[in-house]
């Protein structure tokens, strides 16, 4: 909706404007992540969290192309910032904080009903505060909790109104959000197979190890190490009883935001596919936790002298440089990133999904247009060029323009455009017009099949 409105004043097409708006929303997510880290861990933690998230190719890649999951990640980061502010002000959140939390609730639920996991995390954080406080005075702890809930109720109203603006159907009936939750909790599409660990597996049957392994091979090594160690240390600090109640609740909210959705998915075992696409929203809180660890390491180094500080900075810079190199080399296909320890996209080529959205078709289309213009060729008989597609058609259709017809089942075609993926054949004997590669891995290829017997492009039904 925002992209459609922006396109009315934008000098770019709707497709390009959507990418631009997406990027701007992603920048807001980066700002929210920095602010959470700064509030809870200080300036160095905030800066470290910002750097970790900004240099994460998964977040960076989806920030431009994913019109659903990336804005949802930003909305959840805003909601988490509102909750952190509220718990820090427990039991008397300010009106500004209540309004901010309400905006976060509306943005998150207006994007995806999955935002309910944040509310559950907030409840757990509140219960943690009440439990710790009740050790001293149970009645006073109960009164504080009730007062906090009462003061936070307007946030639900604000959130409901904003949700209605973003998702009008949700407010046409009071129970519609519950219906949506029930509907989307099941897998309602025809199952397809995706590549995982070198095997083709139906997406409802993905093993429980799917998400842990995807995070292990798709997150940058530094972010993964800092986030996991930071999660353990932060959780230990929360249960140590040494932190102020308000700070304890805020930290529990961050821990829940980063890890609970993953644990829930492993236990509930929904259909899992497209790598980490549906879990981009856990990256901001995970980066915040990694920022805590980085700040603690830098502080330890500062106490021990300049040499230690220089070493810590050098290690951090080296860890950040690895994903940045891949961001540059894979651009604009950063979302296909696999970390160096896993073997990168070369390893993933025959074992996991890469360009499942067919982004390479845009560059392949531009190469075909350039080749035809160079040869001064036009389609015979005043008709349109026919391009048979193995992969998502819409992106190729937009990139090629009105002089081309895209299809997947025509008996005759002029060109074949194919993704470098498991369901597209790679043994077609025809002249190659263009091949799109990154780090030596084929992402897309165009064949000139004019005058040839039409080859079968698919090896099996695509996703």
N, C-alpha and C positions, 0 to 999 in steps of 0.2 A: 504494500500500500504506500509506504514511504517512497519507494522507488518510482511508483507510478506518478505520484505527485511531483517528485523532483524532476522527472522526465519532461514535465510540461514547461519547465524553465531551463532545463539543461541543454547545452548545445550538442550533447551526445545522444545516441540511440537509447531506447529503454534498456537493452541488454547491457550496454556500457555503463549507463547510469546506475543500474542495479549493482554492478560491481563497485562503483565509486561509493554509493551509499553504504554498501556492506563494509567497505574498508573504513569509512568514517565511524560506523558503529563499533567495529573492531578496535579502533583507537580509544573509544570510550571504555571498552572493556580493559584495555591496558591501563588507562588512568585509574579505573576502579581498583584494579589489582594493586597498583602502586600505593593507592591510598590505604587499602586494608593493611598491607605490609608495613607502611609507615606508622599507622595508628597503633598497631600491636607490637611492632618490633623496633621502631625507630627509623630514622632516615636511611641508614645503610640497608636495613632489611627491606624497606620499600623499594629502594633502587635496585637491589639484587633481584627481587621478585619481578620487577618490571623488565629487567634485562633477560631473565630466564624465560619469561613468557614471550617477549618480543622476538627472541632468537629461536623459539620453538617452531620448526617448519610446519608442524601440524596446525598450530593456531594461525600462523602467518598465512598458510595456504588456504585454509577454510575461511579466513577473514575476508578474502576477496570473492570467493566463488559460492559459498554456502549460504543461501538466503534464509535458511531455517535454523540450522544448528549453531552457526556462529553468532547471529543476533541473540539467540537463546543463551549462549554462554555469557554474553555481555549483560543481558538482563539478570542472570543469576549472580553475576559478580556485583551488580548494583544492589540486588536484594541482600547479598551477603554483607556488603558494606553497611547497609541499613541495620541489619541484625547485629553486627559487631558494635555499631554505635549505640544501639538500644541496650545491649548487655553491658557495655562499659558504663552506661548511665543508670544501671539497675540500682534501686527499684523505681526511679523517677525519670523516665526518658523524656526529653524535651519535645515540644510540639514539632520542631524542625526535624528531629530524628524520627518521630512517628510518621510525619508526612513523607520523609525520604524512604522509610521502610515500606510505606503504602505504595509509593511509586514503583519500588522494586517488585513488590508482590504483583501489581498490575501488569508490569512489563513481562515478568517471568511467566505468569499464568496466561497472559495474552499471547505468548509465543508457543508454549507447550504445557500440557497438563502435567507433565513430568515435574514441573516446579513444586509439586506436593512434597518431593523429597526434602526440599529446603525447609518446609514447615515442620516436617518430622525432625529434622536436625535441630531446629530452633527449640522444639519441645524437649528434646534430649538435653540440650544445653541448659534450658531453664530448670529441668529436673536435677541436673548436676549442681546448680547453684542452691536449689532448695535443700538438697540432701546435705551439702556441706554446711549450710547455714543452720539447719535443724539440729546439728550436733550441739549447738550452743543454746538455742532457744527455739524449739519447734513451733510454738505459737507465733512468735515474731516472724519466723521464716515463712510461715503460711500467709500471714498478713502482707508481707512484702511481695510475695509471689502474686497474690490476688490483686494487689494494687498495680503491679507491673502489667498484668494481663488486662486489667480495666483500662489503663492508660494507652495500651497498644491496640485496643479494639478499633479506634478510628482508622488505623492503618488498613484493616480489612475492608472497611467501607471505601477508602480511597482506591485500594487495589481492585475492588470489584468494579468500580466505575471505569478505571483505566482498562481493565480486562475487557469490559464491554465495548470500549472504543476500538480496541485491537482485534477483538474476536466477538463480533456482535451476536452470533448464535449462542454464545455461552450465557447470555443474560436474557434470552427470550423465554427461558423457563428456569426456575431456581435450581432444578435438578440436572440441568444440561451438563454442567462440569462433571457430575458424577457419572452420567451416561457416557461422556467422552472418555473418562478414566477407565470405565469398564470396556469400552470398545477398543481403545488403543492398547489395553493391557494384553490383548490377544493378537495373534498374527493372522491378518485378514487377507493376505495376498496369496497367490498361487506360489508354492515353494519353488525355489531354484537352487542350483548348486553354485558354491563359490570355492575358490582355491584357498586352502589352509593347510600349512605344513606339507605342501606338495600333493595334497589329496583334494578331490572334489567332494564337498560335503553339503548336504541340504542345510540351508540356513537355520531351520528350527532344530537341527540336530548337532549344532556346533558344540564341541566339548566344553566343559566348565573351565578349562585352561585357556579358552579363547582370549578373554579380556586380559588376564595377567600376562599372557605372552605378547599380545598386541602392544600393551604398554611397555613391556620390556624391550621390544625391538623397534618401536616407533617414536619413543621419547628420546631426546638427546641424553647422552650418558651423564653429563653433569646435572641436568635437571632431575633425572631419575635418582641419582645417588643422593643429592641434597634433599629431594622431596621425601624419599623413603626414610632416610636417617632422621630428617626433621620431624616426620610424622611420629616416629618412635619416641624421640626426645620430648616433643610437645605433649604427647599423650602421657608420658611418665610425669612431666611437670604438672599436668592437670590433676593427676591423682596423688600428687605428693602432699597436698594440703598446705603448701607454702605460698601459693599465689593468692592474691586478693580475689574475692568471689566474683566480682564483675569481670576481671581479666580472665579468670578461669572459664566462665561461661562463653565469653567471646572466642577463646581459643578452641573450645569444644565445638562451637558452631563451625569454625573453619575446618577442623578435623573431619567433622561429619560431612561437610560440603565436598571435601576432596575424596573421601574413601567410602562413605556409605553407599552412594549410587553403584559403585563397582561391586561391593559386597552383595548388595541387593540383587544385581543382575546375575551374579554367580549363583546365588541361592535360588532365585525365581526361574532362571534359565529361559529367558525369552529367546526369540529368534535373533541371532547376532550376525551382522554382515557389515560390509564396507569399512572394515578396520575400526578406527576410533571415531568415526563420523558422528555417531550419536552420543559420544561422551566428551566432546570438546568442552562442554561446560564444567568439567572437573579440573581442567587445566589451570584456570586462574587461581583457585584456592590451593592447588598443588604447588604452583609457583610461589605463592605466599609462604607456604611452609618451607619450601626450599630456600626462600629468602631469609627466613629465621636462621636456618643452619649456616648460610653464607655469612650473615652478620655475626653470628657467634664465633665462627672461625676467624673472621677478620679482627674481632675484638680480642680473641686469644692471641693472635699474631701481634697485635699492637702492644699488648702487655709484655711480650717477649722480645720486642725490638724491631728495628727497621728491616733487618734481614728477613725475619719471618713474614713481615708485612709484604715485602717485595715478592717473596716466594708464594704467598697466598694469592696475591694479585695476579702473578704470572700463571698459576694453575687455573684460576678462575677464567682468565682471558683465553687460555688455551682450550679449556672446556667449552667456552662460548664460541670460539672460532670454528670448531668442527661443524656444528649445525649451520653456522653462517655460510661456510663454504658450500654446503649442500643447497642452501637457499638460493645462492647465486647460480650454481650449476644446474639446478633443477627448474629454475624459474621458467614459466609460470606454473609449474606442476609441483610446487612444494608439498602439497598435501599427500603426494605419493611417497614421501620420505621414509626411509628406514635407516636406523642409526649405524654408525661405523662398526660398532662391535658386532652387529648382526650380519654384516657383509653388504649393507646398503641395498640399493635398488637392483644391483646385479644378482644378489642372493634372492631377492623377492621375486624376480622375473618369473621363475618357474615354481615358486612356492606359495606366493600370496598375491592378493589383488593389488594392482597398481593404479592405473588411470581408469577407474570404474565409471567415472562421469564423462569420459571421452573428451577431456579438455584439449588433447592434442589435435583433435579434428579442426580446431580453429586455425592453427598454424599450418596444418596439412591443406586446408581449404585455400588459405592465402598462397601457398606454394603452387597449387593447381591453377589458381587465377593468374598468378604471375607467369607461369609456363605458357598458358594459352595466349596471354597478351603478348608474350615474347614471340610466339609463333604466328601471331595475327590470325588465330583460328576462331571460327564461330561455328555454332552447331548447324548442321546441314538442314536444308528445307525449312528454315525459319522456326524450327522447334527448339525446345530447351535441351541442354545437356542432361543426360540421365546418369546419376551416380548411385550405384548400389552400395549400401552402407552395412558394415558389420560392426555394430556398436550403437550407442545412443544417437538417434537421427537428428534431434532438434538442434543441437549445437552446430552440426554440419550444415543443416538447412539454413540457419541464420547466417553463418559465415559465408556460404557460397552465394547467397543472394537469389534474386528472382529469375535469373537466367538458367537456373539448375533445378532439376527435379530429383529429390532423394527418395530412394525406395530400398526395400530389402528382398523383394520377391519378383522383380521384373525379369522376363525371359531374355530381354536384350538391354544392355546398358553400355555406356561409353567408358565409364571409369568405375573402379572398385576402390572404396575407401575403407580401410580396416584398422582396428585397434590391434596393438601388439599384445593380445591377451589370449587366454586359454581357449576361448570359444570361437576364435577366428583362425582360419587356416593360415599357415605360414609357408605353404609349398606351391603357391600359384605361379605358373610359368607365363609371365607376361611382363612387358616393359614397365619398369618402376618410374613413376613420375616424380615422386618425392618420398623421403623417409624421414620421420621425425624421431630423433634420438636424444637421450640424456644419459650422460655417464656411460655411454656405450650400449645402452639398453633401448630397444625399439619401442616407441610409444604408438606410432601410427605409420601407415604406409598407403600410398595411392598407386594403383596399377592402371595402365591404359589397356583396356580389354576390348577395344573396338575391333570388330572383325573376327573376334575369337569366340569359341564356344563358351557360353556363360558358365563360369566355374561356380561350384557350390562354396559359399564363403564360410558358413557356420560349421563347426564341428559338433555343436550341441546347442540346445536352446539357450539364448543369452539371459542374463538376469533381468 
